[in-house]
Amino acid sequence: MVKIIMHGCCGHMGQVISDLVAKDANAEIVAGIDIADKGNTTYPVFTEIKACQTEADVVIDFSSAKAADALLDFCVERNLPVVLCTTGLSEEQLAKVEETAKKIPVLKSANMSLGINTLLKLIQDAAKVLATAGFDMEIVERHHRLKVDAPSGTALALADSLNEAMDNQYHYVYDRSQKREMRDDKEIGISAVRGGTIVGDHEVIFAGPDEVIEFKHTAYSKAVFGKGAVEAAKFLAGKPAGRYDMADVIEG
């Protein structure tokens, strides 16, 4: 039985994961951390992270970027592995994640779904054939109106995957409104759409002369991210210090 501390337990994803774990015979949430205890959990909730001294095997984080530094410090102090699902981290915070991974196990993935992590591999194979043949590469991501970071962490991960396949020769373009010129051969355009209740939609477009190939992933429920996070937590518990991602979970 893997004992989990849920960081951001009163948020939407915290509640999704709480419901999933309640039905999982191999996992249990023993405590939650959230700045606002809404009274909608079956386990104790701490509004101050340092006040949580509950024994656990791993932390799952679905909170906000501004809470990431304190969380990482807490996990190092408690020697707790952490599944870091929060996106929109600054460059300084990303550097701190890497430093933290030298002390404790840290699993960070821009997207926790099995489908997206399979897509990351598929588009690399496509890029090696199509981009080499002169196809332009574009990414369009769509999310709900409440999402504050743009482009999404998943869109950036997709762009990184494409770029890696092409020996990191490409640069990213987020906004073409400030320049009037044709696209560069070595650019990956990333467009963000925000509206309604879109859970998550990512499209990778390879546009060549007279033909277009598209790869698309659509999440219809946030449960796909929650399921991945729970599996990641069960995987990470007991692992040595280091930096992990969902590819490690998939490969077992």
C-alpha positions as CSV (number, residue, x, y, z in Angstrom):
1,M,0.0,0.0,0.0
2,V,1.5,3.3,-1.2
3,K,0.8,6.2,1.2
4,I,0.3,9.5,-0.6
5,I,0.3,13.1,0.5
6,M,-1.8,15.1,-2.0
7,H,-0.4,18.7,-2.5
8,G,-3.2,20.9,-3.9
9,C,-5.8,18.4,-2.6
10,C,-8.8,20.9,-2.7
11,G,-8.3,21.8,-6.3
12,H,-10.1,20.1,-9.1
13,M,-7.3,17.7,-9.9
14,G,-6.7,17.0,-6.2
15,Q,-10.3,15.9,-6.0
16,V,-10.1,13.8,-9.1
17,I,-7.0,12.0,-7.7
18,S,-8.7,11.6,-4.3
19,D,-11.6,9.8,-6.0
20,L,-9.3,7.6,-8.0
21,V,-7.2,6.6,-5.1
22,A,-10.3,5.8,-3.0
23,K,-11.0,3.0,-5.5
24,D,-7.4,1.8,-5.7
25,A,-6.5,-1.1,-3.4
26,N,-2.8,-0.4,-3.7
27,A,-2.8,3.3,-2.7
28,E,-4.1,5.6,0.0
29,I,-4.1,9.3,0.5
30,V,-3.0,9.9,4.1
31,A,-3.0,13.7,4.2
32,G,-3.6,16.7,2.0
33,I,-2.0,20.1,1.7
34,D,-3.9,23.2,0.5
35,I,-4.0,26.8,1.4
36,A,-7.8,26.5,1.7
37,D,-9.3,23.6,3.5
38,K,-12.8,23.3,1.8
39,G,-13.8,20.4,3.9
40,N,-14.3,18.1,0.9
41,T,-11.8,15.4,1.8
42,T,-11.9,12.3,3.9
43,Y,-8.3,12.8,5.1
44,P,-6.7,15.5,7.2
45,V,-5.8,18.7,5.4
46,F,-3.0,21.1,6.3
47,T,-3.1,24.7,5.2
48,E,0.6,25.2,6.1
49,I,2.9,22.8,4.4
50,K,5.4,22.6,7.3
51,A,2.6,21.6,9.6
52,C,2.2,18.3,7.7
53,Q,4.3,15.7,9.5
54,T,2.2,12.7,8.4
55,E,4.2,9.6,7.4
56,A,4.0,8.9,3.7
57,D,5.8,7.3,0.8
58,V,5.4,9.9,-1.9
59,V,3.8,13.3,-2.7
60,I,1.6,14.1,-5.7
61,D,1.5,17.8,-6.6
62,F,-1.2,19.5,-8.6
63,S,-1.1,23.0,-7.3
64,S,0.4,26.2,-8.7
65,A,3.9,27.3,-9.7
66,K,4.1,29.8,-6.8
67,A,3.9,26.9,-4.4
68,A,6.6,24.8,-6.0
69,D,9.6,26.1,-4.2
70,A,8.2,25.5,-0.7
71,L,7.0,22.0,-1.8
72,L,10.5,21.0,-3.1
73,D,12.1,22.2,0.1
74,F,9.5,20.3,2.2
75,C,10.2,17.1,0.2
76,V,13.9,17.3,0.6
77,E,13.6,18.0,4.3
78,R,11.3,14.9,4.7
79,N,13.2,12.8,2.1
80,L,9.9,12.3,0.2
81,P,9.7,11.4,-3.5
82,V,7.5,13.9,-5.4
83,V,5.4,13.6,-8.6
84,L,5.5,17.2,-9.8
85,C,2.5,17.8,-12.1
86,T,2.3,21.6,-11.8
87,T,3.1,23.4,-15.1
88,G,4.2,27.0,-15.8
89,L,7.4,26.8,-13.7
90,S,10.0,29.5,-14.2
91,E,13.6,28.8,-15.5
92,E,14.8,29.2,-11.9
93,Q,12.3,26.8,-10.6
94,L,13.1,24.2,-13.4
95,A,16.8,24.5,-12.3
96,K,15.7,23.9,-8.7
97,V,13.8,20.8,-9.8
98,E,17.1,19.4,-11.3
99,E,19.0,20.2,-8.1
100,T,16.3,18.7,-6.0
101,A,16.5,15.5,-8.1
102,K,20.1,15.0,-6.9
103,K,18.7,14.6,-3.4
104,I,15.3,12.8,-3.8
105,P,13.3,11.1,-6.5
106,V,11.5,13.7,-8.6
107,L,9.1,12.7,-11.4
108,K,8.2,15.7,-13.6
109,S,6.2,15.4,-16.8
110,A,4.4,18.1,-18.8
111,N,1.5,15.8,-19.3
112,M,0.7,12.7,-17.3
113,S,-1.5,10.9,-19.9
114,L,-0.3,7.7,-21.6
115,G,-1.6,8.9,-24.9
116,I,0.5,12.1,-24.9
117,N,3.6,10.3,-23.9
118,T,3.1,7.8,-26.8
119,L,2.6,10.8,-29.1
120,L,5.9,12.3,-28.0
121,K,7.6,9.2,-29.5
122,L,5.5,9.0,-32.7
123,I,6.2,12.6,-33.7
124,Q,9.9,12.2,-33.4
125,D,9.8,9.4,-36.0
126,A,7.6,11.6,-38.2
127,A,9.9,14.6,-37.9
128,K,12.9,12.6,-39.0
129,V,11.2,11.8,-42.2
130,L,9.0,14.9,-42.9
131,A,11.0,17.8,-41.5
132,T,14.0,16.5,-43.3
133,A,11.9,16.5,-46.5
134,G,11.1,20.2,-46.0
135,F,7.8,20.0,-44.1
136,D,7.0,22.9,-41.8
137,M,6.1,21.9,-38.2
138,E,3.4,23.7,-36.2
139,I,1.7,23.0,-32.9
140,V,-1.8,24.2,-31.9
141,E,-2.9,23.7,-28.3
142,R,-6.4,24.4,-26.8
143,H,-7.3,24.6,-23.1
144,H,-10.1,25.9,-20.9
145,R,-10.4,29.6,-20.2
146,L,-9.1,29.3,-16.6
147,K,-5.6,28.0,-17.6
148,V,-3.1,30.8,-16.9
149,D,0.1,29.6,-18.6
150,A,0.5,29.6,-22.4
151,P,1.7,27.8,-24.3
152,S,1.0,24.7,-22.3
153,G,3.7,22.6,-20.8
154,T,2.6,19.8,-23.0
155,A,2.9,22.0,-26.2
156,L,6.5,22.8,-25.2
157,A,7.2,19.2,-24.5
158,L,5.9,18.3,-28.0
159,A,8.1,21.1,-29.5
160,D,11.1,19.8,-27.6
161,S,10.5,16.3,-28.8
162,L,10.4,17.6,-32.4
163,N,13.5,19.7,-31.9
164,E,15.4,16.8,-30.3
165,A,14.6,14.6,-33.4
166,M,16.2,17.3,-35.5
167,D,19.3,17.7,-33.4
168,N,18.0,20.9,-31.7
169,Q,18.4,23.0,-34.9
170,Y,15.0,24.7,-34.5
171,H,13.7,27.7,-32.6
172,Y,10.2,28.3,-31.3
173,V,7.9,31.1,-32.4
174,Y,4.9,32.0,-30.2
175,D,3.6,35.1,-31.8
176,R,3.8,36.2,-35.4
177,S,1.8,39.4,-35.0
178,Q,4.8,41.6,-34.5
179,K,6.6,40.8,-37.7
180,R,5.6,40.6,-41.3
181,E,7.8,38.1,-43.0
182,M,7.6,34.5,-44.2
183,R,8.3,31.7,-41.7
184,D,11.9,30.5,-41.2
185,D,12.7,27.0,-42.3
186,K,14.0,26.2,-38.9
187,E,11.1,27.3,-36.7
188,I,8.4,25.5,-34.9
189,G,5.3,27.6,-34.4
190,I,3.2,27.2,-31.3
191,S,-0.3,28.6,-31.0
192,A,-2.4,28.7,-27.8
193,V,-6.2,28.8,-27.7
194,R,-8.1,29.5,-24.4
195,G,-11.8,29.1,-24.1
196,G,-14.8,27.4,-22.5
197,T,-14.1,24.1,-20.7
198,I,-11.7,22.5,-23.1
199,V,-9.8,19.9,-21.0
200,G,-6.8,19.6,-23.3
201,D,-6.3,19.4,-27.1
202,H,-2.9,19.2,-28.8
203,E,-2.3,19.1,-32.5
204,V,1.0,18.6,-34.3
205,I,0.9,19.7,-37.9
206,F,3.5,18.7,-40.6
207,A,2.7,20.9,-43.6
208,G,4.5,20.2,-46.8
209,P,4.1,20.9,-50.5
210,D,0.5,19.8,-51.5
211,E,0.0,17.6,-48.4
212,V,-0.5,17.9,-44.7
213,I,-0.1,15.3,-41.9
214,E,-1.6,15.9,-38.5
215,F,-1.2,14.1,-35.2
216,K,-3.8,15.0,-32.6
217,H,-4.5,14.1,-28.9
218,T,-7.7,15.1,-27.2
219,A,-8.4,14.7,-23.5
220,Y,-12.1,14.5,-22.7
221,S,-11.6,14.3,-18.9
222,K,-9.0,15.3,-16.4
223,A,-9.2,11.8,-15.1
224,V,-6.6,10.7,-17.7
225,F,-4.0,13.0,-16.0
226,G,-5.1,11.8,-12.5
227,K,-4.7,8.1,-13.5
228,G,-1.2,8.8,-14.8
229,A,-0.2,10.7,-11.6
230,V,-1.4,7.8,-9.4
231,E,0.5,5.3,-11.4
232,A,3.6,7.6,-11.3
233,A,3.3,7.8,-7.5
234,K,3.2,4.0,-7.1
235,F,6.2,3.8,-9.5
236,L,8.3,6.4,-7.7
237,A,7.8,5.2,-4.1
238,G,11.0,3.6,-3.0
239,K,13.1,4.7,-6.0
240,P,16.6,6.2,-5.5
241,A,17.2,10.0,-6.0
242,G,17.1,11.1,-9.6
243,R,15.0,12.7,-12.3
244,Y,12.2,10.6,-13.7
245,D,9.4,11.1,-16.3
246,M,6.4,9.3,-17.6
247,A,8.5,7.3,-20.1
248,D,10.0,5.6,-17.0
249,V,6.6,4.7,-15.7
250,I,5.4,3.3,-19.1
251,E,8.6,1.2,-19.5
252,G,8.2,0.0,-15.9
